[in-house]
Amino acid sequence: MLEDLGNALTHAGKNTLVSIMLANNETGVIQDIKSLARISHEAGALFHTDAIQALGKIPVDFRASGVDLMSLSAHKFGGPQGVGALIAQEKITLEPLTYGGGQEVGRRSGTENLAGIAGFAKAVSLVPQNIQAMKACKKIRDRIEQEIGEYAPEACFYGAAAGRLPNTSTILMPGVSSETQVIAFDLEGLCVSSGSACSSGKVTPSHVVAAMGGGQDQALSTIRVSLGPDTTQQDADAFIFAWKKLYDRKKMS
């Protein structure tokens, strides 16, 4: 990816902005943001990273990352919904979307959401505690993948060979649509999400899975499993049992 970015920037014009996720929201794969920012700066481009998935799961350091801009959202690490932050280097001039009272040094006019800001600050104060809890999540996630992989060698865990967030697993169950899996797990009292997006009643394959080498059939048969600080080994047992049961049903059909 580093080489691809460098090649792309050779054809970029002035006022170029590069924006790359720190951690992918489907697979949890972590990008080398510091190196990507360096390559962008060498080409004269500004660099923004979407760190929304990462904060609270892995250490995130704005200064050390070398980026110009970073986006965060409180609901991803225990804060209130609808509250976010855009961190920018002092050298960056931001044009406001709304004008009026001149709040936030003229960057965004309007009365500040003090309750939301306080909730955001409280969630940030708990980030070290959440990161510590992620160590347990990683053990549970790895155990889930190991047991499923041993039981069903044709299963695939996208991004497993790369650095990932400790609580995320994108799992392929070949031959079983992601929608069928979501419904089956729901009936077992388990909440998972589909790796596919629905539009006008039609299922569109995950572009993330496709970019990682999966074909349309694979992209339409993946689910994303996200673990949290309260996830237990018993929860993992329930998921593994339900996954194997659905897989066995597919083999018998």
C-alpha positions as CSV (number, residue, x, y, z in Angstrom):
1,M,0.0,0.0,0.0
2,L,2.9,2.4,0.7
3,E,4.2,2.0,-2.8
4,D,0.7,2.4,-4.3
5,L,0.2,5.6,-2.4
6,G,3.5,6.9,-3.6
7,N,2.7,6.1,-7.2
8,A,-0.7,7.7,-7.0
9,L,0.7,10.9,-5.6
10,T,3.1,11.3,-8.5
11,H,0.0,12.1,-10.6
12,A,-1.7,14.3,-7.9
13,G,-2.1,18.0,-8.4
14,K,-1.8,20.8,-5.9
15,N,-4.0,21.0,-2.8
16,T,-4.1,17.2,-2.5
17,L,-5.6,15.6,0.7
18,V,-5.0,12.0,1.5
19,S,-7.5,10.3,3.8
20,I,-6.9,6.8,5.1
21,M,-8.6,4.9,8.0
22,L,-6.3,4.0,10.9
23,A,-8.2,0.8,11.4
24,N,-10.7,-0.7,9.0
25,N,-14.3,-0.9,10.3
26,E,-15.0,-4.3,8.8
27,T,-11.8,-6.3,9.4
28,G,-10.0,-4.2,12.0
29,V,-6.8,-4.2,9.9
30,I,-4.5,-1.4,11.1
31,Q,-2.6,0.8,8.6
32,D,0.9,2.1,9.0
33,I,-0.4,5.7,9.3
34,K,2.9,7.2,10.2
35,S,4.6,6.0,7.0
36,L,1.6,6.9,4.9
37,A,1.6,10.4,6.3
38,R,5.3,10.7,5.6
39,I,4.9,9.7,2.0
40,S,2.0,12.1,1.6
41,H,4.0,15.0,3.0
42,E,7.0,14.2,0.8
43,A,4.6,14.7,-2.2
44,G,3.3,17.9,-0.7
45,A,-0.1,16.6,0.3
46,L,-2.0,16.9,3.6
47,F,-2.9,13.8,5.4
48,H,-6.0,13.0,7.3
49,T,-6.8,9.8,9.2
50,D,-10.1,8.4,10.4
51,A,-9.2,7.0,13.8
52,I,-12.8,6.4,14.8
53,Q,-12.6,2.6,15.0
54,A,-9.2,2.7,16.8
55,L,-9.5,4.9,19.8
56,G,-10.3,2.9,22.9
57,K,-9.0,-0.3,21.4
58,I,-5.3,0.5,20.6
59,P,-3.1,3.5,21.7
60,V,-3.7,6.5,19.4
61,D,-1.3,9.4,19.5
62,F,-2.1,12.4,17.3
63,R,1.4,14.0,17.5
64,A,3.4,10.8,17.1
65,S,1.3,9.7,14.1
66,G,2.6,12.6,12.0
67,V,-0.9,13.3,10.5
68,D,-2.3,16.7,9.8
69,L,-5.9,15.9,10.7
70,M,-7.6,13.2,12.7
71,S,-11.3,12.3,13.1
72,L,-12.8,10.7,16.3
73,S,-16.3,9.8,17.4
74,A,-17.2,9.3,21.1
75,H,-19.8,6.5,20.6
76,K,-17.0,4.1,19.5
77,F,-15.3,4.1,22.9
78,G,-18.1,4.5,25.3
79,G,-19.1,8.1,24.9
80,P,-22.4,9.6,23.8
81,Q,-23.7,9.3,20.2
82,G,-23.6,12.3,17.9
83,V,-20.4,13.8,19.4
84,G,-17.1,13.8,17.6
85,A,-13.9,15.7,17.2
86,L,-11.6,16.8,14.4
87,I,-8.1,17.3,15.6
88,A,-5.9,19.6,13.4
89,Q,-2.4,20.8,13.4
90,E,-2.1,24.5,14.2
91,K,-0.9,25.3,10.7
92,I,-4.2,24.0,9.2
93,T,-6.7,26.7,8.3
94,L,-10.2,25.2,8.4
95,E,-13.1,26.9,6.6
96,P,-16.2,26.8,8.8
97,L,-19.4,25.1,7.5
98,T,-21.6,27.5,9.6
99,Y,-21.0,31.2,10.3
100,G,-22.4,33.4,13.0
101,G,-21.3,33.5,16.6
102,G,-17.7,32.6,16.0
103,Q,-17.5,29.9,18.6
104,E,-14.6,27.4,18.6
105,V,-12.2,30.1,17.3
106,G,-14.5,30.8,14.4
107,R,-14.3,27.2,13.1
108,R,-17.9,26.2,14.0
109,S,-20.5,28.7,15.1
110,G,-23.3,27.7,17.3
111,T,-23.8,27.0,21.0
112,E,-21.5,24.2,22.1
113,N,-23.0,20.9,23.2
114,L,-21.6,21.0,26.7
115,A,-23.3,17.8,27.8
116,G,-21.9,16.0,24.8
117,I,-18.5,17.5,25.3
118,A,-18.5,16.4,29.0
119,G,-19.5,12.9,28.0
120,F,-16.7,12.8,25.3
121,A,-14.2,13.9,27.9
122,K,-15.3,11.3,30.4
123,A,-15.0,8.5,27.7
124,V,-11.5,9.7,26.9
125,S,-10.5,9.5,30.5
126,L,-11.5,5.8,30.4
127,V,-9.5,5.0,27.3
128,P,-6.5,3.4,29.1
129,Q,-9.0,1.2,31.0
130,N,-10.7,0.1,27.8
131,I,-7.4,-0.6,26.1
132,Q,-6.4,-2.9,29.0
133,A,-9.7,-4.7,28.6
134,M,-8.9,-5.3,25.0
135,K,-6.2,-7.8,25.9
136,A,-9.0,-10.1,27.1
137,C,-11.0,-9.5,24.0
138,K,-8.0,-10.5,21.8
139,K,-7.7,-13.8,23.7
140,I,-11.4,-14.5,23.2
141,R,-11.3,-13.5,19.5
142,D,-8.2,-15.6,18.8
143,R,-9.9,-18.6,20.5
144,I,-13.0,-18.2,18.4
145,E,-11.0,-18.1,15.2
146,Q,-8.8,-21.1,16.2
147,E,-11.8,-23.3,17.2
148,I,-13.8,-22.4,14.0
149,G,-10.7,-22.8,11.8
150,E,-10.0,-26.3,13.2
151,Y,-13.6,-27.3,12.8
152,A,-14.1,-25.8,9.4
153,P,-10.8,-25.5,7.4
154,E,-12.7,-23.8,4.5
155,A,-13.6,-20.9,6.8
156,C,-11.6,-17.7,6.3
157,F,-10.7,-14.8,8.7
158,Y,-10.0,-11.7,6.6
159,G,-7.1,-9.8,7.9
160,A,-5.9,-12.4,10.3
161,A,-2.4,-12.3,9.0
162,A,-2.1,-8.5,9.5
163,G,-2.1,-6.3,12.5
164,R,-5.7,-5.9,13.6
165,L,-7.8,-4.4,16.3
166,P,-8.1,-6.9,19.2
167,N,-11.8,-7.2,19.2
168,T,-12.7,-7.6,15.5
169,S,-13.1,-10.7,13.3
170,T,-14.5,-10.9,9.8
171,I,-15.5,-14.6,9.2
172,L,-16.4,-16.3,6.0
173,M,-18.7,-19.3,6.1
174,P,-18.6,-20.5,2.5
175,G,-22.0,-21.3,1.0
176,V,-24.1,-19.5,3.6
177,S,-25.2,-16.0,3.0
178,S,-24.4,-13.4,5.5
179,E,-28.1,-12.5,5.9
180,T,-28.9,-16.1,6.7
181,Q,-26.1,-16.1,9.3
182,V,-27.3,-12.8,10.9
183,I,-30.8,-14.2,11.3
184,A,-29.6,-17.6,12.6
185,F,-27.3,-16.0,15.2
186,D,-30.1,-13.6,16.2
187,L,-32.3,-16.6,16.9
188,E,-29.6,-17.8,19.2
189,G,-29.5,-14.5,21.1
190,L,-26.3,-13.4,19.4
191,C,-25.9,-10.0,17.6
192,V,-23.5,-9.9,14.7
193,S,-23.4,-7.8,11.6
194,S,-23.3,-8.5,7.9
195,G,-20.2,-7.8,5.9
196,S,-22.5,-6.7,3.1
197,A,-24.5,-3.5,2.5
198,C,-28.1,-3.5,1.4
199,S,-29.4,-1.1,-1.1
200,S,-32.9,-1.1,-2.5
201,G,-33.4,-4.6,-1.3
202,K,-30.4,-5.9,-3.1
203,V,-27.3,-7.2,-1.4
204,T,-24.0,-5.6,-2.5
205,P,-20.7,-7.5,-1.8
206,S,-18.4,-6.0,0.7
207,H,-15.8,-3.9,-1.2
208,V,-13.4,-4.6,1.7
209,V,-13.5,-8.4,1.3
210,A,-13.3,-8.0,-2.5
211,A,-10.2,-5.8,-2.1
212,M,-8.6,-8.4,0.0
213,G,-8.9,-11.1,-2.6
214,G,-12.4,-12.5,-1.9
215,G,-14.8,-13.0,-4.8
216,Q,-18.5,-12.0,-4.8
217,D,-19.6,-15.3,-3.3
218,Q,-17.1,-14.9,-0.4
219,A,-18.1,-11.2,0.1
220,L,-21.7,-12.3,0.4
221,S,-21.0,-14.9,3.0
222,T,-19.0,-13.0,5.6
223,I,-20.1,-11.6,8.9
224,R,-18.3,-9.2,11.3
225,V,-18.0,-10.1,14.9
226,S,-17.2,-7.3,17.4
227,L,-16.3,-8.0,21.0
228,G,-16.5,-5.6,23.9
229,P,-15.1,-5.2,27.4
230,D,-18.1,-7.1,28.8
231,T,-17.7,-10.1,26.4
232,T,-17.1,-13.3,28.3
233,Q,-15.7,-16.8,27.5
234,Q,-19.3,-18.0,27.9
235,D,-20.4,-15.6,25.1
236,A,-17.6,-17.0,22.9
237,D,-18.8,-20.6,23.7
238,A,-22.3,-19.7,22.6
239,F,-21.1,-18.1,19.4
240,I,-18.8,-21.0,18.5
241,F,-21.7,-23.5,19.2
242,A,-24.1,-21.5,17.0
243,W,-21.5,-21.2,14.2
244,K,-20.8,-24.9,14.1
245,K,-24.5,-25.7,14.2
246,L,-25.2,-23.5,11.2
247,Y,-22.2,-24.8,9.4
248,D,-23.3,-28.4,10.0
249,R,-26.7,-27.6,8.6
250,K,-25.1,-26.2,5.5
251,K,-23.0,-29.4,5.0
252,M,-26.1,-31.6,5.3
253,S,-28.2,-29.6,2.8
